[in-house]
Structure formats: structure tokens, C-alpha cells
Amino acid sequence: MILQTADTRWPEWADFFKVLGWCGLRLGEACGLQWGDLGAVGGFLTITRTVQYRKVQGQAQVLVGAPKSGRDAR
């Protein structure tokens, strides 16, 4: 139902929601994806980073770090 709604109401975001759902990614992991993380030959994604947005002392910060599994963080 969510993916159908995304297709009709927010088609520009539909693929993003599909990747989240089909791969079981957390939002920060999906936001941290880069083209090099896609293995087109094997059809896999390598999750090496997560992205967080925080406001610290009135300053907006984007933090890039290791995913919750603790692996990598290039």
C-alpha cells in the first residue's frame, strides 16, 4: 500500500521508498548510499555508511559514520 501510494502521489520518491522496503535499509543508510555501493553485476548493495542530520547549538550538522552493524564507514 505504501509503495503504491508513493508511485501515484510522489513518483520522484517512489524508487527511494522501494529500496528502503525491499532491502530493509534504515533511512540514514539509504541516504548514505553512493554509486560505488551498487554492485550491478551481482545485483547487491554494500552498506558502508549512515548519514544523520543533527542540530547542535543552533548549527545544522550532517554526520557520516558507520552503520549500526559497525562495519566500515568509508
PQR file with spaces between the fields and no chain letter, atoms N, CA, C, O and H, PARSE charges and radii, in Angstrom:
ATOM       1  N    MET     1       0.825   -1.196    0.000 -0.4000 1.5000
ATOM       2  CA   MET     1       0.000    0.000    0.000 -0.0000 2.0000
ATOM       3  C    MET     1       0.872    1.264    0.000  0.5500 1.7000
ATOM       4  O    MET     1       0.599    2.202   -0.749 -0.5500 1.4000
ATOM       5  N    ILE     2       1.922    1.294    0.838 -0.4000 1.5000
ATOM       6  CA   ILE     2       2.794    2.462    0.900 -0.0000 2.0000
ATOM       7  C    ILE     2       3.489    2.667   -0.450  0.5500 1.7000
ATOM       8  O    ILE     2       3.589    3.793   -0.937 -0.5500 1.4000
ATOM       9  H    ILE     2       2.144    0.532    1.447  0.4000 1.0000
ATOM      10  N    LEU     3       3.964    1.582   -1.042 -0.4000 1.5000
ATOM      11  CA   LEU     3       4.678    1.705   -2.312 -0.0000 2.0000
ATOM      12  C    LEU     3       3.739    2.130   -3.437  0.5500 1.7000
ATOM      13  O    LEU     3       4.145    2.880   -4.324 -0.5500 1.4000
ATOM      14  H    LEU     3       3.883    0.667   -0.646  0.4000 1.0000
ATOM      15  N    GLN     4       2.499    1.667   -3.416 -0.4000 1.5000
ATOM      16  CA   GLN     4       1.520    2.095   -4.417 -0.0000 2.0000
ATOM      17  C    GLN     4       1.215    3.584   -4.260  0.5500 1.7000
ATOM      18  O    GLN     4       1.109    4.308   -5.250 -0.5500 1.4000
ATOM      19  H    GLN     4       2.169    1.058   -2.695  0.4000 1.0000
ATOM      20  N    THR     5       1.074    4.033   -3.024 -0.4000 1.5000
ATOM      21  CA   THR     5       0.822    5.448   -2.759 -0.0000 2.0000
ATOM      22  C    THR     5       1.996    6.296   -3.230  0.5500 1.7000
ATOM      23  O    THR     5       1.803    7.356   -3.826 -0.5500 1.4000
ATOM      24  H    THR     5       1.160    3.445   -2.220  0.4000 1.0000
ATOM      25  N    ALA     6       3.206    5.833   -2.964 -0.4000 1.5000
ATOM      26  CA   ALA     6       4.396    6.567   -3.423 -0.0000 2.0000
ATOM      27  C    ALA     6       4.409    6.663   -4.939  0.5500 1.7000
ATOM      28  O    ALA     6       4.742    7.713   -5.490 -0.5500 1.4000
ATOM      29  H    ALA     6       3.364    4.972   -2.480  0.4000 1.0000
ATOM      30  N    ASP     7       4.048    5.572   -5.627 -0.4000 1.5000
ATOM      31  CA   ASP     7       4.015    5.586   -7.092 -0.0000 2.0000
ATOM      32  C    ASP     7       3.056    6.639   -7.637  0.5500 1.7000
ATOM      33  O    ASP     7       3.354    7.305   -8.628 -0.5500 1.4000
ATOM      34  H    ASP     7       3.777    4.720   -5.180  0.4000 1.0000
ATOM      35  N    THR     8       1.909    6.786   -6.988 -0.4000 1.5000
ATOM      36  CA   THR     8       0.907    7.714   -7.514 -0.0000 2.0000
ATOM      37  C    THR     8       1.073    9.146   -7.017  0.5500 1.7000
ATOM      38  O    THR     8       0.895   10.093   -7.783 -0.5500 1.4000
ATOM      39  H    THR     8       1.667    6.245   -6.182  0.4000 1.0000
ATOM      40  N    ARG     9       1.416    9.312   -5.733 -0.4000 1.5000
ATOM      41  CA   ARG     9       1.479   10.664   -5.171 -0.0000 2.0000
ATOM      42  C    ARG     9       2.850   11.309   -5.232  0.5500 1.7000
ATOM      43  O    ARG     9       2.953   12.526   -5.387 -0.5500 1.4000
ATOM      44  H    ARG     9       1.561    8.543   -5.111  0.4000 1.0000
ATOM      45  N    TRP    10       3.909   10.511   -5.111 -0.4000 1.5000
ATOM      46  CA   TRP    10       5.283   11.035   -5.104 -0.0000 2.0000
ATOM      47  C    TRP    10       6.174   10.186   -6.010  0.5500 1.7000
ATOM      48  O    TRP    10       7.103    9.543   -5.522 -0.5500 1.4000
ATOM      49  H    TRP    10       3.825    9.523   -4.985  0.4000 1.0000
ATOM      50  N    PRO    11       5.914   10.172   -7.308 -0.5600 1.5000
ATOM      51  CA   PRO    11       6.677    9.296   -8.206  0.2800 2.0000
ATOM      52  C    PRO    11       8.186    9.566   -8.186  0.5500 1.7000
ATOM      53  O    PRO    11       8.977    8.661   -8.451 -0.5500 1.4000
ATOM      54  N    GLU    12       8.589   10.802   -7.875 -0.4000 1.5000
ATOM      55  CA   GLU    12      10.012   11.120   -7.829 -0.0000 2.0000
ATOM      56  C    GLU    12      10.713   10.468   -6.627  0.5500 1.7000
ATOM      57  O    GLU    12      11.939   10.355   -6.615 -0.5500 1.4000
ATOM      58  H    GLU    12       7.947   11.537   -7.660  0.4000 1.0000
ATOM      59  N    TRP    13       9.949   10.045   -5.629 -0.4000 1.5000
ATOM      60  CA   TRP    13      10.491    9.392   -4.427 -0.0000 2.0000
ATOM      61  C    TRP    13      10.188    7.896   -4.382  0.5500 1.7000
ATOM      62  O    TRP    13      10.668    7.202   -3.485 -0.5500 1.4000
ATOM      63  H    TRP    13       8.953   10.138   -5.639  0.4000 1.0000
ATOM      64  N    ALA    14       9.414    7.393   -5.316 -0.4000 1.5000
ATOM      65  CA   ALA    14       8.951    6.006   -5.273 -0.0000 2.0000
ATOM      66  C    ALA    14      10.111    5.009   -5.235  0.5500 1.7000
ATOM      67  O    ALA    14      10.079    4.058   -4.455 -0.5500 1.4000
ATOM      68  H    ALA    14       9.024    7.956   -6.044  0.4000 1.0000
ATOM      69  N    ASP    15      11.122    5.215   -6.059 -0.4000 1.5000
ATOM      70  CA   ASP    15      12.253    4.280   -6.071 -0.0000 2.0000
ATOM      71  C    ASP    15      12.998    4.285   -4.736  0.5500 1.7000
ATOM      72  O    ASP    15      13.464    3.239   -4.283 -0.5500 1.4000
ATOM      73  H    ASP    15      11.148    5.988   -6.693  0.4000 1.0000
ATOM      74  N    PHE    16      13.111    5.434   -4.117 -0.4000 1.5000
ATOM      75  CA   PHE    16      13.757    5.536   -2.807 -0.0000 2.0000
ATOM      76  C    PHE    16      13.010    4.686   -1.778  0.5500 1.7000
ATOM      77  O    PHE    16      13.628    3.935   -1.024 -0.5500 1.4000
ATOM      78  H    PHE    16      12.733    6.284   -4.485  0.4000 1.0000
ATOM      79  N    PHE    17      11.680    4.806   -1.748 -0.4000 1.5000
ATOM      80  CA   PHE    17      10.874    4.017   -0.813 -0.0000 2.0000
ATOM      81  C    PHE    17      10.981    2.526   -1.100  0.5500 1.7000
ATOM      82  O    PHE    17      10.992    1.710   -0.179 -0.5500 1.4000
ATOM      83  H    PHE    17      11.178    5.416   -2.361  0.4000 1.0000
ATOM      84  N    LYS    18      11.059    2.175   -2.378 -0.4000 1.5000
ATOM      85  CA   LYS    18      11.183    0.762   -2.751 -0.0000 2.0000
ATOM      86  C    LYS    18      12.507    0.184   -2.267  0.5500 1.7000
ATOM      87  O    LYS    18      12.541   -0.942   -1.770 -0.5500 1.4000
ATOM      88  H    LYS    18      11.050    2.838   -3.126  0.4000 1.0000
ATOM      89  N    VAL    19      13.590    0.931   -2.402 -0.4000 1.5000
ATOM      90  CA   VAL    19      14.890    0.461   -1.913 -0.0000 2.0000
ATOM      91  C    VAL    19      14.841    0.274   -0.398  0.5500 1.7000
ATOM      92  O    VAL    19      15.341   -0.725    0.119 -0.5500 1.4000
ATOM      93  H    VAL    19      13.563    1.845   -2.805  0.4000 1.0000
ATOM      94  N    LEU    20      14.244    1.223    0.312 -0.4000 1.5000
ATOM      95  CA   LEU    20      14.102    1.096    1.765 -0.0000 2.0000
ATOM      96  C    LEU    20      13.364   -0.187    2.137  0.5500 1.7000
ATOM      97  O    LEU    20      13.811   -0.945    2.998 -0.5500 1.4000
ATOM      98  H    LEU    20      13.838    2.035   -0.108  0.4000 1.0000
ATOM      99  N    GLY    21      12.245   -0.419    1.489 -0.4000 1.5000
ATOM     100  CA   GLY    21      11.411   -1.569    1.817 -0.0000 2.0000
ATOM     101  C    GLY    21      11.989   -2.896    1.380  0.5500 1.7000
ATOM     102  O    GLY    21      12.021   -3.849    2.159 -0.5500 1.4000
ATOM     103  H    GLY    21      11.882    0.196    0.789  0.4000 1.0000
ATOM     104  N    TRP    22      12.443   -2.968    0.152 -0.4000 1.5000
ATOM     105  CA   TRP    22      12.928   -4.239   -0.384 -0.0000 2.0000
ATOM     106  C    TRP    22      14.248   -4.671    0.245  0.5500 1.7000
ATOM     107  O    TRP    22      14.495   -5.867    0.403 -0.5500 1.4000
ATOM     108  H    TRP    22      12.418   -2.194   -0.481  0.4000 1.0000
ATOM     109  N    CYS    23      15.089   -3.722    0.600 -0.4000 1.5000
ATOM     110  CA   CYS    23      16.413   -4.056    1.149 -0.0000 2.0000
ATOM     111  C    CYS    23      16.451   -3.985    2.669  0.5500 1.7000
ATOM     112  O    CYS    23      17.443   -4.381    3.281 -0.5500 1.4000
ATOM     113  H    CYS    23      14.888   -2.751    0.471  0.4000 1.0000
ATOM     114  N    GLY    24      15.391   -3.488    3.282 -0.4000 1.5000
ATOM     115  CA   GLY    24      15.360   -3.386    4.735 -0.0000 2.0000
ATOM     116  C    GLY    24      16.337   -2.355    5.284  0.5500 1.7000
ATOM     117  O    GLY    24      16.873   -2.518    6.380 -0.5500 1.4000
ATOM     118  H    GLY    24      14.585   -3.165    2.785  0.4000 1.0000
ATOM     119  N    LEU    25      16.563   -1.298    4.518 -0.4000 1.5000
ATOM     120  CA   LEU    25      17.512   -0.266    4.934 -0.0000 2.0000
ATOM     121  C    LEU    25      16.873    0.700    5.919  0.5500 1.7000
ATOM     122  O    LEU    25      15.673    0.968    5.859 -0.5500 1.4000
ATOM     123  H    LEU    25      16.128   -1.166    3.628  0.4000 1.0000
ATOM     124  N    ARG    26      17.681    1.208    6.811 -0.4000 1.5000
ATOM     125  CA   ARG    26      17.269    2.328    7.651 -0.0000 2.0000
ATOM     126  C    ARG    26      17.386    3.597    6.801  0.5500 1.7000
ATOM     127  O    ARG    26      18.112    3.622    5.807 -0.5500 1.4000
ATOM     128  H    ARG    26      18.656    0.990    6.859  0.4000 1.0000
ATOM     129  N    LEU    27      16.681    4.622    7.191 -0.4000 1.5000
ATOM     130  CA   LEU    27      16.681    5.874    6.435 -0.0000 2.0000
ATOM     131  C    LEU    27      18.089    6.435    6.270  0.5500 1.7000
ATOM     132  O    LEU    27      18.467    6.828    5.167 -0.5500 1.4000
ATOM     133  H    LEU    27      16.091    4.602    7.998  0.4000 1.0000
ATOM     134  N    GLY    28      18.867    6.479    7.343 -0.4000 1.5000
ATOM     135  CA   GLY    28      20.230    7.003    7.282 -0.0000 2.0000
ATOM     136  C    GLY    28      21.133    6.195    6.367  0.5500 1.7000
ATOM     137  O    GLY    28      22.002    6.755    5.699 -0.5500 1.4000
ATOM     138  H    GLY    28      18.560    6.160    8.239  0.4000 1.0000
ATOM     139  N    GLU    29      20.933    4.873    6.331 -0.4000 1.5000
ATOM     140  CA   GLU    29      21.718    4.017    5.443 -0.0000 2.0000
ATOM     141  C    GLU    29      21.387    4.305    3.985  0.5500 1.7000
ATOM     142  O    GLU    29      22.280    4.366    3.140 -0.5500 1.4000
ATOM     143  H    GLU    29      20.227    4.418    6.873  0.4000 1.0000
ATOM     144  N    ALA    30      20.105    4.480    3.696 -0.4000 1.5000
ATOM     145  CA   ALA    30      19.696    4.785    2.322 -0.0000 2.0000
ATOM     146  C    ALA    30      20.232    6.150    1.892  0.5500 1.7000
ATOM     147  O    ALA    30      20.648    6.317    0.746 -0.5500 1.4000
ATOM     148  H    ALA    30      19.380    4.430    4.383  0.4000 1.0000
ATOM     149  N    CYS    31      20.224    7.117    2.794 -0.4000 1.5000
ATOM     150  CA   CYS    31      20.749    8.447    2.476 -0.0000 2.0000
ATOM     151  C    CYS    31      22.265    8.432    2.289  0.5500 1.7000
ATOM     152  O    CYS    31      22.818    9.314    1.632 -0.5500 1.4000
ATOM     153  H    CYS    31      19.885    6.981    3.725  0.4000 1.0000
ATOM     154  N    GLY    32      22.928    7.447    2.857 -0.4000 1.5000
ATOM     155  CA   GLY    32      24.378    7.335    2.732 -0.0000 2.0000
ATOM     156  C    GLY    32      24.845    6.575    1.501  0.5500 1.7000
ATOM     157  O    GLY    32      26.048    6.470    1.264 -0.5500 1.4000
ATOM     158  H    GLY    32      22.479    6.731    3.390  0.4000 1.0000
ATOM     159  N    LEU    33      23.915    6.042    0.711 -0.4000 1.5000
ATOM     160  CA   LEU    33      24.305    5.271   -0.473 -0.0000 2.0000
ATOM     161  C    LEU    33      25.002    6.140   -1.513  0.5500 1.7000
ATOM     162  O    LEU    33      24.640    7.298   -1.723 -0.5500 1.4000
ATOM     163  H    LEU    33      22.938    6.127    0.903  0.4000 1.0000
ATOM     164  N    GLN    34      26.000    5.559   -2.153 -0.4000 1.5000
ATOM     165  CA   GLN    34      26.705    6.196   -3.266 -0.0000 2.0000
ATOM     166  C    GLN    34      26.762    5.193   -4.408  0.5500 1.7000
ATOM     167  O    GLN    34      26.574    3.995   -4.196 -0.5500 1.4000
ATOM     168  H    GLN    34      26.294    4.618   -1.982  0.4000 1.0000
ATOM     169  N    TRP    35      27.022    5.682   -5.625 -0.4000 1.5000
ATOM     170  CA   TRP    35      27.029    4.803   -6.797 -0.0000 2.0000
ATOM     171  C    TRP    35      27.984    3.622   -6.626  0.5500 1.7000
ATOM     172  O    TRP    35      27.682    2.521   -7.088 -0.5500 1.4000
ATOM     173  H    TRP    35      27.175    6.655   -5.797  0.4000 1.0000
ATOM     174  N    GLY    36      29.112    3.824   -5.981 -0.4000 1.5000
ATOM     175  CA   GLY    36      30.083    2.752   -5.789 -0.0000 2.0000
ATOM     176  C    GLY    36      29.587    1.631   -4.878  0.5500 1.7000
ATOM     177  O    GLY    36      30.184    0.555   -4.840 -0.5500 1.4000
ATOM     178  H    GLY    36      29.357    4.718   -5.606  0.4000 1.0000
ATOM     179  N    ASP    37      28.493    1.878   -4.138 -0.4000 1.5000
ATOM     180  CA   ASP    37      27.929    0.867   -3.247 -0.0000 2.0000
ATOM     181  C    ASP    37      27.061   -0.146   -3.995  0.5500 1.7000
ATOM     182  O    ASP    37      26.682   -1.176   -3.437 -0.5500 1.4000
ATOM     183  H    ASP    37      28.008    2.752   -4.168  0.4000 1.0000
ATOM     184  N    LEU    38      26.753    0.146   -5.244 -0.4000 1.5000
ATOM     185  CA   LEU    38      25.900   -0.722   -6.054 -0.0000 2.0000
ATOM     186  C    LEU    38      26.759   -1.682   -6.858  0.5500 1.7000
ATOM     187  O    LEU    38      27.589   -1.256   -7.662 -0.5500 1.4000
ATOM     188  H    LEU    38      27.060    0.983   -5.697  0.4000 1.0000
ATOM     189  N    GLY    39      26.564   -2.971   -6.644 -0.4000 1.5000
ATOM     190  CA   GLY    39      27.253   -3.988   -7.436 -0.0000 2.0000
ATOM     191  C    GLY    39      26.314   -4.462   -8.524  0.5500 1.7000
ATOM     192  O    GLY    39      25.568   -5.421   -8.328 -0.5500 1.4000
ATOM     193  H    GLY    39      25.890   -3.317   -5.991  0.4000 1.0000
ATOM     194  N    ALA    40      26.342   -3.797   -9.670 -0.4000 1.5000
ATOM     195  CA   ALA    40      25.392   -4.082  -10.746 -0.0000 2.0000
ATOM     196  C    ALA    40      25.524   -5.506  -11.277  0.5500 1.7000
ATOM     197  O    ALA    40      24.521   -6.117  -11.644 -0.5500 1.4000
ATOM     198  H    ALA    40      26.948   -3.018   -9.829  0.4000 1.0000
ATOM     199  N    VAL    41      26.738   -6.044  -11.326 -0.4000 1.5000
ATOM     200  CA   VAL    41      26.933   -7.392  -11.860 -0.0000 2.0000
ATOM     201  C    VAL    41      26.279   -8.425  -10.944  0.5500 1.7000
ATOM     202  O    VAL    41      25.570   -9.311  -11.422 -0.5500 1.4000
ATOM     203  H    VAL    41      27.553   -5.547  -11.027  0.4000 1.0000
ATOM     204  N    GLY    42      26.504   -8.323   -9.655 -0.4000 1.5000
ATOM     205  CA   GLY    42      25.926   -9.281   -8.715 -0.0000 2.0000
ATOM     206  C    GLY    42      24.552   -8.881   -8.206  0.5500 1.7000
ATOM     207  O    GLY    42      23.868   -9.689   -7.578 -0.5500 1.4000
ATOM     208  H    GLY    42      27.079   -7.604   -9.267  0.4000 1.0000
ATOM     209  N    GLY    43      24.139   -7.651   -8.466 -0.4000 1.5000
ATOM     210  CA   GLY    43      22.838   -7.160   -8.016 -0.0000 2.0000
ATOM     211  C    GLY    43      22.748   -6.998   -6.511  0.5500 1.7000
ATOM     212  O    GLY    43      21.783   -7.450   -5.894 -0.5500 1.4000
ATOM     213  H    GLY    43      24.695   -6.994   -8.975  0.4000 1.0000
ATOM     214  N    PHE    44      23.737   -6.361   -5.916 -0.4000 1.5000
ATOM     215  CA   PHE    44      23.741   -6.195   -4.468 -0.0000 2.0000
ATOM     216  C    PHE    44      24.129   -4.781   -4.085  0.5500 1.7000
ATOM     217  O    PHE    44      24.707   -4.046   -4.886 -0.5500 1.4000
ATOM     218  H    PHE    44      24.521   -5.994   -6.417  0.4000 1.0000
ATOM     219  N    LEU    45      23.810   -4.406   -2.864 -0.4000 1.5000
ATOM     220  CA   LEU    45      24.215   -3.125   -2.278 -0.0000 2.0000
ATOM     221  C    LEU    45      25.155   -3.407   -1.116  0.5500 1.7000
ATOM     222  O    LEU    45      24.939   -4.341   -0.344 -0.5500 1.4000
ATOM     223  H    LEU    45      23.341   -5.003   -2.214  0.4000 1.0000
ATOM     224  N    THR    46      26.189   -2.602   -0.998 -0.4000 1.5000
ATOM     225  CA   THR    46      27.084   -2.686    0.143 -0.0000 2.0000
ATOM     226  C    THR    46      26.817   -1.463    1.013  0.5500 1.7000
ATOM     227  O    THR    46      26.993   -0.326    0.574 -0.5500 1.4000
ATOM     228  H    THR    46      26.364   -1.843   -1.625  0.4000 1.0000
ATOM     229  N    ILE    47      26.392   -1.706    2.248 -0.4000 1.5000
ATOM     230  CA   ILE    47      26.063   -0.614    3.159 -0.0000 2.0000
ATOM     231  C    ILE    47      27.298   -0.337    4.007  0.5500 1.7000
ATOM     232  O    ILE    47      27.655   -1.143    4.866 -0.5500 1.4000
ATOM     233  H    ILE    47      26.250   -2.630    2.605  0.4000 1.0000
ATOM     234  N    THR    48      27.951    0.797    3.770 -0.4000 1.5000
ATOM     235  CA   THR    48      29.191    1.109    4.472 -0.0000 2.0000
ATOM     236  C    THR    48      29.114    2.389    5.295  0.5500 1.7000
ATOM     237  O    THR    48      30.065    2.732    5.996 -0.5500 1.4000
ATOM     238  H    THR    48      27.660    1.452    3.072  0.4000 1.0000
ATOM     239  N    ARG    49      27.993    3.097    5.216 -0.4000 1.5000
ATOM     240  CA   ARG    49      27.898    4.359    5.946 -0.0000 2.0000
ATOM     241  C    ARG    49      26.436    4.676    6.240  0.5500 1.7000
ATOM     242  O    ARG    49      25.519    4.167    5.595 -0.5500 1.4000
ATOM     243  H    ARG    49      27.220    2.818    4.646  0.4000 1.0000
ATOM     244  N    THR    50      26.258    5.521    7.222 -0.4000 1.5000
ATOM     245  CA   THR    50      24.941    6.064    7.528 -0.0000 2.0000
ATOM     246  C    THR    50      25.090    7.577    7.659  0.5500 1.7000
ATOM     247  O    THR    50      26.158    8.077    8.015 -0.5500 1.4000
ATOM     248  H    THR    50      27.003    5.934    7.746  0.4000 1.0000
ATOM     249  N    VAL    51      24.032    8.284    7.375 -0.4000 1.5000
ATOM     250  CA   VAL    51      24.051    9.746    7.421 -0.0000 2.0000
ATOM     251  C    VAL    51      23.002   10.199    8.434  0.5500 1.7000
ATOM     252  O    VAL    51      21.867    9.723    8.429 -0.5500 1.4000
ATOM     253  H    VAL    51      23.165    7.878    7.086  0.4000 1.0000
ATOM     254  N    GLN    52      23.399   11.116    9.293 -0.4000 1.5000
ATOM     255  CA   GLN    52      22.480   11.678   10.277 -0.0000 2.0000
ATOM     256  C    GLN    52      22.508   13.198   10.176  0.5500 1.7000
ATOM     257  O    GLN    52      23.546   13.801    9.901 -0.5500 1.4000
ATOM     258  H    GLN    52      24.322   11.502    9.298  0.4000 1.0000
ATOM     259  N    TYR    53      21.363   13.794   10.401 -0.4000 1.5000
ATOM     260  CA   TYR    53      21.240   15.250   10.447 -0.0000 2.0000
ATOM     261  C    TYR    53      20.963   15.627   11.893  0.5500 1.7000
ATOM     262  O    TYR    53      20.023   15.124   12.507 -0.5500 1.4000
ATOM     263  H    TYR    53      20.520   13.305   10.624  0.4000 1.0000
ATOM     264  N    ARG    54      21.784   16.508   12.425 -0.4000 1.5000
ATOM     265  CA   ARG    54      21.597   16.955   13.808 -0.0000 2.0000
ATOM     266  C    ARG    54      21.766   18.460   13.891  0.5500 1.7000
ATOM     267  O    ARG    54      22.483   19.078   13.104 -0.5500 1.4000
ATOM     268  H    ARG    54      22.548   16.917   11.926  0.4000 1.0000
ATOM     269  N    LYS    55      21.092   19.014   14.855 -0.4000 1.5000
ATOM     270  CA   LYS    55      21.247   20.431   15.137 -0.0000 2.0000
ATOM     271  C    LYS    55      21.942   20.531   16.486  0.5500 1.7000
ATOM     272  O    LYS    55      21.387   20.130   17.509 -0.5500 1.4000
ATOM     273  H    LYS    55      20.509   18.511   15.493  0.4000 1.0000
ATOM     274  N    VAL    56      23.162   21.067   16.485 -0.4000 1.5000
ATOM     275  CA   VAL    56      23.961   21.177   17.698 -0.0000 2.0000
ATOM     276  C    VAL    56      24.249   22.654   17.953  0.5500 1.7000
ATOM     277  O    VAL    56      24.871   23.318   17.124 -0.5500 1.4000
ATOM     278  H    VAL    56      23.613   21.392   15.654  0.4000 1.0000
ATOM     279  N    GLN    57      23.807   23.160   19.077 -0.4000 1.5000
ATOM     280  CA   GLN    57      23.986   24.562   19.449 -0.0000 2.0000
ATOM     281  C    GLN    57      23.561   25.508   18.324  0.5500 1.7000
ATOM     282  O    GLN    57      24.255   26.474   18.007 -0.5500 1.4000
ATOM     283  H    GLN    57      23.302   22.620   19.751  0.4000 1.0000
ATOM     284  N    GLY    58      22.422   25.211   17.739 -0.4000 1.5000
ATOM     285  CA   GLY    58      21.882   26.054   16.685 -0.0000 2.0000
ATOM     286  C    GLY    58      22.504   25.849   15.316  0.5500 1.7000
ATOM     287  O    GLY    58      22.064   26.465   14.346 -0.5500 1.4000
ATOM     288  H    GLY    58      21.858   24.426   17.996  0.4000 1.0000
ATOM     289  N    GLN    59      23.508   25.005   15.214 -0.4000 1.5000
ATOM     290  CA   GLN    59      24.184   24.739   13.936 -0.0000 2.0000
ATOM     291  C    GLN    59      23.705   23.404   13.373  0.5500 1.7000
ATOM     292  O    GLN    59      23.668   22.403   14.089 -0.5500 1.4000
ATOM     293  H    GLN    59      23.866   24.504   16.002  0.4000 1.0000
ATOM     294  N    ALA    60      23.342   23.390   12.108 -0.4000 1.5000
ATOM     295  CA   ALA    60      22.958   22.154   11.438 -0.0000 2.0000
ATOM     296  C    ALA    60      24.216   21.387   11.047  0.5500 1.7000
ATOM     297  O    ALA    60      25.153   21.954   10.484 -0.5500 1.4000
ATOM     298  H    ALA    60      23.372   24.203   11.527  0.4000 1.0000
ATOM     299  N    GLN    61      24.225   20.097   11.352 -0.4000 1.5000
ATOM     300  CA   GLN    61      25.370   19.262   11.010 -0.0000 2.0000
ATOM     301  C    GLN    61      24.890   17.994   10.328  0.5500 1.7000
ATOM     302  O    GLN    61      23.873   17.416   10.712 -0.5500 1.4000
ATOM     303  H    GLN    61      23.464   19.636   11.809  0.4000 1.0000
ATOM     304  N    VAL    62      25.633   17.565    9.307 -0.4000 1.5000
ATOM     305  CA   VAL    62      25.398   16.288    8.661 -0.0000 2.0000
ATOM     306  C    VAL    62      26.564   15.398    9.065  0.5500 1.7000
ATOM     307  O    VAL    62      27.718   15.695    8.758 -0.5500 1.4000
ATOM     308  H    VAL    62      26.459   18.035    8.995  0.4000 1.0000
ATOM     309  N    LEU    63      26.255   14.308    9.754 -0.4000 1.5000
ATOM     310  CA   LEU    63      27.276   13.404   10.249 -0.0000 2.0000
ATOM     311  C    LEU    63      27.262   12.119    9.436  0.5500 1.7000
ATOM     312  O    LEU    63      26.202   11.530    9.228 -0.5500 1.4000
ATOM     313  H    LEU    63      25.317   14.067   10.003  0.4000 1.0000
ATOM     314  N    VAL    64      28.418   11.683    8.979 -0.4000 1.5000
ATOM     315  CA   VAL    64      28.558   10.433    8.243 -0.0000 2.0000
ATOM     316  C    VAL    64      29.372    9.489    9.112  0.5500 1.7000
ATOM     317  O    VAL    64      30.453    9.843    9.582 -0.5500 1.4000
ATOM     318  H    VAL    64      29.280   12.162    9.148  0.4000 1.0000
ATOM     319  N    GLY    65      28.854    8.290    9.322 -0.4000 1.5000
ATOM     320  CA   GLY    65      29.551    7.335   10.168 -0.0000 2.0000
ATOM     321  C    GLY    65      29.247    5.911    9.776  0.5500 1.7000
ATOM     322  O    GLY    65      28.611    5.657    8.753 -0.5500 1.4000
ATOM     323  H    GLY    65      27.976    8.002    8.940  0.4000 1.0000
ATOM     324  N    ALA    66      29.704    4.981   10.594 -0.4000 1.5000
ATOM     325  CA   ALA    66      29.476    3.561   10.350 -0.0000 2.0000
ATOM     326  C    ALA    66      27.998    3.238   10.553  0.5500 1.7000
ATOM     327  O    ALA    66      27.331    3.859   11.380 -0.5500 1.4000
ATOM     328  H    ALA    66      30.220    5.187   11.425  0.4000 1.0000
ATOM     329  N    PRO    67      27.490    2.269    9.800 -0.5600 1.5000
ATOM     330  CA   PRO    67      26.105    1.844   10.028  0.2800 2.0000
ATOM     331  C    PRO    67      25.985    1.151   11.376  0.5500 1.7000
ATOM     332  O    PRO    67      26.987    0.887   12.041 -0.5500 1.4000
ATOM     333  N    LYS    68      24.773    0.864   11.767 -0.4000 1.5000
ATOM     334  CA   LYS    68      24.522    0.291   13.086 -0.0000 2.0000
ATOM     335  C    LYS    68      25.250   -1.035   13.285  0.5500 1.7000
ATOM     336  O    LYS    68      25.564   -1.406   14.417 -0.5500 1.4000
ATOM     337  H    LYS    68      23.959    1.078   11.227  0.4000 1.0000
ATOM     338  N    SER    69      25.523   -1.755   12.191 -0.4000 1.5000
ATOM     339  CA   SER    69      26.253   -3.016   12.291 -0.0000 2.0000
ATOM     340  C    SER    69      27.694   -2.798   12.717  0.5500 1.7000
ATOM     341  O    SER    69      28.359   -3.727   13.176 -0.5500 1.4000
ATOM     342  H    SER    69      25.268   -1.455   11.272  0.4000 1.0000
ATOM     343  N    GLY    70      28.187   -1.544   12.563 -0.4000 1.5000
ATOM     344  CA   GLY    70      29.560   -1.220   12.952 -0.0000 2.0000
ATOM     345  C    GLY    70      30.596   -1.495   11.882  0.5500 1.7000
ATOM     346  O    GLY    70      31.786   -1.262   12.097 -0.5500 1.4000
ATOM     347  H    GLY    70      27.647   -0.789   12.191  0.4000 1.0000
ATOM     348  N    ARG    71      30.165   -1.984   10.741 -0.4000 1.5000
ATOM     349  CA   ARG    71      31.103   -2.312    9.666 -0.0000 2.0000
ATOM     350  C    ARG    71      31.396   -1.108    8.798  0.5500 1.7000
ATOM     351  O    ARG    71      30.490   -0.357    8.433 -0.5500 1.4000
ATOM     352  H    ARG    71      29.198   -2.173   10.566  0.4000 1.0000
ATOM     353  N    ASP    72      32.648   -0.929    8.473 -0.4000 1.5000
ATOM     354  CA   ASP    72      33.152    0.067    7.538 -0.0000 2.0000
ATOM     355  C    ASP    72      32.872    1.497    7.967  0.5500 1.7000
ATOM     356  O    ASP    72      32.909    1.777    9.165 -0.5500 1.4000
ATOM     357  H    ASP    72      33.383   -1.538    8.769  0.4000 1.0000
ATOM     358  N    ALA    73      32.605    2.378    7.089 -0.4000 1.5000
ATOM     359  CA   ALA    73      32.337    3.820    7.209 -0.0000 2.0000
ATOM     360  C    ALA    73      33.446    4.543    6.475  0.5500 1.7000
ATOM     361  O    ALA    73      34.270    5.239    7.069 -0.5500 1.4000
ATOM     362  H    ALA    73      32.575    2.151    6.116  0.4000 1.0000
ATOM     363  N    ARG    74      33.442    4.362    5.199 -0.4000 1.5000
ATOM     364  CA   ARG    74      34.474    4.949    4.332 -0.0000 2.0000
ATOM     365  C    ARG    74      34.406    6.443    4.331  0.5500 1.7000
ATOM     366  O    ARG    74      35.201    7.097    3.656 -0.5500 1.4000
ATOM     367  H    ARG    74      32.773    3.797    4.717  0.4000 1.0000
